[in-house]
Amino acid sequence: MALNRDQILERRRLLKKEYGELYDQLTALLFRHDPAHINFEVNKDEYQIEVDSILPRLGTCQSQPEVEEVIHEEFTRLFDPMTAGPRQKYVAIAAEVWELWQNFNRT
């Protein structure tokens, strides 16, 4: 079942509360890498929907390749296979996300 706008915003608020700065770091990282080519320099929050779906799944990841798989799966689900592209497209992104995730879990 699809969430309405208020439910999405409430979920996002809870994620930001739980993950703090990590939420914004992941949003900025995806914006910088721009795997879906939606960065128009004025829409810094464009990747929040993707972070909303990726971040809760990171807790199941035990390695960078698993992070890569999660990110690719979510981009394929949220866009389409053509826009998402091959899994290899997410190697550098996953490396940075894995590092951020490990740092988050050390604190």
N, CA and C of each residue as an Amber inpcrd file, in Angstrom:
protein
   321
   0.8380000  -1.1810000   0.0000000   0.0000000   0.0000000   0.0000000
   0.8860000   1.2480000   0.0000000   0.5800000   2.1620000  -0.8460000
   1.3510000   3.4040000  -0.9490000   1.0460000   4.3190000   0.2330000
   2.0750000   4.9920000   0.6840000   1.9250000   5.9380000   1.7800000
   1.4940000   7.2880000   1.2310000   0.7050000   8.0180000   2.0310000
   0.3570000   9.3770000   1.6130000   1.4710000  10.3300000   2.0400000
   1.3700000  11.5670000   1.6190000   2.4220000  12.5560000   1.8660000
   2.7450000  12.7070000   3.3530000   1.7200000  12.7960000   4.1830000
   1.9420000  12.9630000   5.6250000   2.6560000  11.7550000   6.2210000
   2.3110000  10.5750000   5.7690000   2.9600000   9.3590000   6.2640000
   4.4260000   9.3210000   5.8410000   4.6930000   9.7410000   4.6130000
   6.0720000   9.7820000   4.1230000   6.8980000  10.7670000   4.9420000
   6.3320000  11.9350000   5.1910000   7.0550000  12.9510000   5.9650000
   7.2840000  12.5030000   7.4020000   6.3110000  11.8280000   7.9870000
   6.4740000  11.3290000   9.3570000   7.5450000  10.2350000   9.4000000
   7.5250000   9.3550000   8.4360000   8.5490000   8.3030000   8.3620000
   9.9320000   8.9270000   8.2240000  10.0360000   9.9290000   7.3800000
  11.3200000  10.6160000   7.1690000  11.7770000  11.3010000   8.4630000
  10.8560000  11.9240000   9.1710000  11.1980000  12.5850000  10.4320000
  11.7640000  11.5680000  11.4230000  11.1460000  10.3970000  11.4890000
  11.6120000   9.3460000  12.4020000  12.9780000   8.8080000  11.9860000
  13.1880000   8.6540000  10.6810000  14.4950000   8.2030000  10.2000000
  15.5780000   9.2210000  10.5520000  15.2770000  10.4940000  10.3560000
  16.2550000  11.5400000  10.6750000  16.5490000  11.5560000  12.1730000
  15.5360000  11.3170000  12.9610000  15.7360000  11.2810000  14.4150000
  16.6100000  10.0880000  14.8100000  16.3520000   8.9340000  14.2010000
  17.1000000   7.7240000  14.5280000  18.5390000   7.7600000  14.0180000
  18.7350000   8.2470000  12.7990000  20.0480000   8.1810000  12.1630000
  20.8070000   9.5020000  12.1530000  20.1480000  10.5680000  12.5460000
  20.8190000  11.8570000  12.6690000  21.5190000  12.3090000  11.4010000
  22.7690000  12.6990000  11.5600000  23.5740000  13.2450000  10.4660000
  23.7620000  12.2560000   9.3130000  23.7090000  10.9680000   9.6070000
  23.8810000   9.9590000   8.5630000  22.8360000  10.1240000   7.4600000
  21.6200000  10.4760000   7.8250000  20.5610000  10.6730000   6.8330000
  20.9840000  11.7420000   5.8200000  21.4310000  12.8760000   6.3200000
  21.8450000  13.9680000   5.4400000  23.1040000  13.6270000   4.6520000
  24.0060000  12.8820000   5.2680000  25.2240000  12.4700000   4.5630000
  24.9000000  11.5700000   3.3740000  23.9790000  10.6380000   3.5720000
  23.6000000   9.7500000   2.4750000  22.8650000  10.5060000   1.3740000
  22.0110000  11.4390000   1.7650000  21.3060000  12.2470000   0.7700000
  22.3090000  13.0340000  -0.0700000  23.2820000  13.6430000   0.5760000
  24.3000000  14.4290000  -0.1330000  25.1690000  13.5290000  -1.0120000
  25.5130000  12.3470000  -0.5180000  26.3370000  11.4130000  -1.2760000
  25.6240000  11.0060000  -2.5750000  24.3580000  10.6410000  -2.4730000
  23.6130000  10.2550000  -3.6700000  23.4540000  11.4330000  -4.6230000
  23.2240000  12.6060000  -4.0760000  23.0990000  13.8090000  -4.9100000
  24.4050000  14.0590000  -5.6700000  25.5180000  13.8860000  -4.9880000
  26.8270000  14.1140000  -5.6120000  27.1060000  13.0880000  -6.7090000
  26.8240000  11.8150000  -6.4390000  27.0510000  10.7600000  -7.4350000
  25.9790000  10.7820000  -8.5310000  24.7730000  11.1400000  -8.1580000
  23.6450000  11.3060000  -9.0780000  23.4310000  10.1110000 -10.0060000
  23.2340000   8.9110000  -9.4500000  23.0830000   7.7320000 -10.3090000
  21.8400000   7.7490000 -11.1980000  20.8120000   8.4930000 -10.8340000
  19.5880000   8.5510000 -11.6510000  19.5490000   9.8000000 -12.5350000
  20.6030000  10.6010000 -12.4740000  20.7020000  11.8260000 -13.2830000
  19.5400000  12.7900000 -13.0310000  19.2930000  13.0580000 -11.7370000
  18.2250000  13.9900000 -11.3660000  18.7620000  15.1930000 -10.5940000
  20.0650000  15.3520000 -10.5830000  20.7040000  16.4790000  -9.9090000
  20.6730000  17.6820000 -10.8450000  19.8940000  18.6850000 -10.4480000
  19.8100000  19.9140000 -11.2320000  20.3780000  21.0980000 -10.4480000
  21.2270000  20.7730000  -9.4610000  21.9420000  21.7470000  -8.6290000
  21.0610000  22.5710000  -7.6950000  19.7590000  22.5150000  -7.8280000
  18.8780000  23.2950000  -6.9500000  17.9750000  22.3900000  -6.1120000
  18.0510000  21.1080000  -6.3390000  17.1700000  20.1490000  -5.6760000
  17.9610000  19.2230000  -4.7520000  18.5980000  19.7860000  -3.7700000
  19.5040000  19.0390000  -2.8850000  18.8190000  17.8780000  -2.1580000
  17.4910000  17.9350000  -2.0160000  16.7710000  16.8850000  -1.3050000
  16.1920000  15.8200000  -2.2440000  16.5860000  15.8450000  -3.4790000
  16.0000000  14.9650000  -4.5040000  16.1420000  13.4760000  -4.1840000
  17.1780000  13.1010000  -3.4800000  17.4150000  11.6850000  -3.2090000
  16.9000000  11.2330000  -1.8360000  16.0550000  12.0200000  -1.1990000
  15.5330000  11.6180000   0.1080000  14.6680000  10.3630000   0.0280000
  13.9040000  10.2160000  -1.0100000  13.0620000   9.0180000  -1.1490000
  13.9320000   7.7620000  -1.1840000  15.0400000   7.8450000  -1.9040000
  15.9420000   6.7010000  -1.9810000  16.5870000   6.4250000  -0.6290000
  16.9970000   7.4720000   0.0590000  17.5820000   7.2990000   1.3970000
  16.5400000   6.7090000   2.3440000  15.2890000   7.1410000   2.2100000
  14.2150000   6.5990000   3.0470000  14.1040000   5.0790000   2.9080000
  14.3810000   4.5620000   1.7430000  14.2580000   3.1190000   1.5370000
  15.5790000   2.3680000   1.7570000  16.6950000   3.0160000   1.5060000
  18.0040000   2.3620000   1.6590000  18.4230000   2.2970000   3.1240000
  18.3040000   3.3790000   3.8310000  18.8280000   3.4800000   5.1980000
  18.3170000   2.3840000   6.1320000  17.0230000   2.0940000   6.1720000
  16.5700000   1.0340000   7.0810000  17.1140000  -0.3510000   6.7240000
  17.5230000  -0.5450000   5.4970000  18.0380000  -1.8440000   5.0650000
  19.5180000  -2.0310000   5.3690000  20.2280000  -0.9650000   5.6820000
  21.6680000  -1.0770000   5.9250000  21.9830000  -1.9560000   7.1290000
  21.0780000  -2.0160000   8.0760000  21.2920000  -2.8400000   9.2620000
  21.4220000  -4.3210000   8.9670000  20.9680000  -4.7390000   7.8010000
  21.0740000  -6.1520000   7.4180000  22.3650000  -6.4410000   6.6670000
  23.1000000  -5.4040000   6.3090000  24.3070000  -5.5680000   5.4890000
  25.5270000  -5.8880000   6.3430000  26.2930000  -6.8660000   5.8730000
  27.5100000  -7.2720000   6.5640000  28.7660000  -6.9320000   5.7700000
  28.5860000  -6.3370000   4.5750000  29.7410000  -6.0500000   3.7240000
  29.3830000  -4.9840000   2.6950000  30.4000000  -4.4500000   2.0710000
  30.1930000  -3.4640000   1.0120000  29.4010000  -4.0480000  -0.1660000
  29.6920000  -5.2800000  -0.6140000  28.8880000  -5.8450000  -1.7100000
  27.3960000  -5.9560000  -1.3640000  27.0880000  -6.2190000  -0.1060000
  25.6840000  -6.2740000   0.2950000  25.0470000  -4.8870000   0.2420000
  25.7960000  -3.8620000   0.6110000  25.3120000  -2.4870000   0.5030000
  25.0610000  -2.1580000  -0.9650000  25.9880000  -2.5470000  -1.8060000
  25.8540000  -2.3320000  -3.2550000  24.5700000  -2.9840000  -3.7730000
  24.3070000  -4.1890000  -3.3290000  23.1020000  -4.9070000  -3.7420000
  21.8380000  -4.1700000  -3.2940000  21.8160000  -3.7270000  -2.0510000
  20.6630000  -2.9970000  -1.5210000  20.4240000  -1.7250000  -2.3290000
  21.4760000  -0.9570000  -2.5560000  21.3300000   0.3060000  -3.2850000
  20.8180000   0.0440000  -4.6980000  21.4040000  -0.9270000  -5.3780000
  20.9590000  -1.2490000  -6.7350000  19.5010000  -1.7100000  -6.7380000
  19.1350000  -2.5640000  -5.8060000  17.7460000  -3.0340000  -5.7210000
  16.7790000  -1.8730000  -5.5360000  17.1210000  -0.9480000  -4.6530000
  16.2160000   0.1730000  -4.3960000  16.1190000   1.1120000  -5.5900000
  17.2140000   1.3760000  -6.2650000  17.1480000   2.2340000  -7.4520000
  16.3520000   1.5540000  -8.5670000  16.5040000   0.2470000  -8.6990000
  15.7370000  -0.4910000  -9.7050000  14.2490000  -0.4460000  -9.3630000
  13.9270000  -0.6060000  -8.0930000  12.5240000  -0.5890000  -7.6520000
  11.9100000   0.8030000  -7.7820000  12.6590000   1.8310000  -7.3860000
  12.1100000   3.1850000  -7.3580000  12.0860000   3.8650000  -8.7230000
  12.9760000   3.4540000  -9.6080000  13.0040000   4.0170000 -10.9570000
  12.5740000   2.9070000 -11.9190000  13.5100000   2.3160000 -12.5790000
  13.2930000   1.1590000 -13.4460000  14.6730000   0.5970000 -13.7620000
  14.7460000  -0.6190000 -14.2910000  16.0620000  -1.2130000 -14.5500000
  16.9440000  -0.3850000 -15.4930000  16.3480000   0.2390000 -16.4770000
  17.1260000   1.0300000 -17.4330000  17.7390000   2.2520000 -16.7520000
  16.9500000   2.9700000 -15.9840000  17.4520000   4.1530000 -15.2710000
  18.4500000   3.7510000 -14.1990000  18.1550000   2.6930000 -13.4810000
  19.0500000   2.2370000 -12.4160000  20.3960000   1.8100000 -12.9910000
  20.3680000   1.1380000 -14.1190000  21.6130000   0.6710000 -14.7200000
  22.1300000  -0.5720000 -14.0130000  23.3210000  -1.0100000 -14.4060000
  23.8880000  -2.2420000 -13.8430000  24.3590000  -2.0460000 -12.4000000
  24.4410000  -3.1280000 -11.7000000  24.8870000  -3.0950000 -10.3050000
  26.2740000  -2.4740000 -10.1720000  27.1410000  -2.7040000 -11.1470000
  28.5090000  -2.1880000 -11.0990000  28.5400000  -0.6670000 -10.9970000
  27.4940000  -0.0200000 -11.4400000  27.3820000   1.4390000 -11.3810000
  27.4090000   1.9430000  -9.9270000  27.1260000   1.0720000  -8.9830000
  26.9760000   1.4560000  -7.5770000  28.1630000   1.0820000  -6.6980000
  29.2350000   0.6050000  -7.2990000  30.4010000   0.1640000  -6.5240000
  30.9830000   1.3190000  -5.7010000  31.2620000   2.4510000  -6.3360000
  31.8600000   3.5910000  -5.6240000  30.8970000   4.1560000  -4.5830000
  29.6180000   4.2130000  -4.9320000  28.6060000   4.7020000  -3.9870000
  28.5600000   3.7880000  -2.7730000  28.5170000   2.4840000  -3.0210000
  28.4470000   1.5150000  -1.9210000  29.6690000   1.6000000  -1.0210000
  30.8330000   1.8390000  -1.5970000  32.0500000   1.9630000  -0.7910000
  31.9230000   3.1300000   0.1840000  31.4310000   4.2510000  -0.2960000
  31.2610000   5.4270000   0.5740000  30.1550000   5.2040000   1.5980000
  29.0580000   4.5860000   1.1740000  27.9520000   4.3150000   2.1000000
  28.4190000   3.3500000   3.1850000  29.1580000   2.3170000   2.8120000
  29.6670000   1.3450000   3.7770000  30.5600000   2.0290000   4.8100000
  31.4190000   2.9170000   4.3520000  32.2950000   3.6460000   5.2740000
  31.4750000   4.5120000   6.2340000  30.4950000   5.2290000   5.7040000
  29.6270000   6.0500000   6.5610000  28.8700000   5.1710000   7.5590000
  28.3790000   4.0320000   7.0940000  27.6270000   3.1260000   7.9480000
  28.5050000   2.5710000   9.0840000  29.7260000   2.1910000   8.7500000
  30.6310000   1.6940000   9.7760000  30.9620000   2.7880000  10.7950000
  31.1840000   3.9950000  10.3240000  31.4580000   5.1190000  11.2340000
  30.2580000   5.3880000  12.1320000  29.0720000   5.3330000  11.5780000
  27.8430000   5.5460000  12.3530000  27.7330000   4.5090000  13.4660000
  28.0590000   3.2720000  13.1660000  27.9310000   2.1940000  14.1470000
  29.0310000   2.1910000  15.1910000  30.1000000   2.9430000  14.9570000
  31.1660000   3.0530000  15.9560000  30.8200000   4.0530000  17.0500000
  29.8880000   4.9470000  16.7580000  29.5620000   5.9960000  17.7420000
  28.4760000   5.5640000  18.6810000
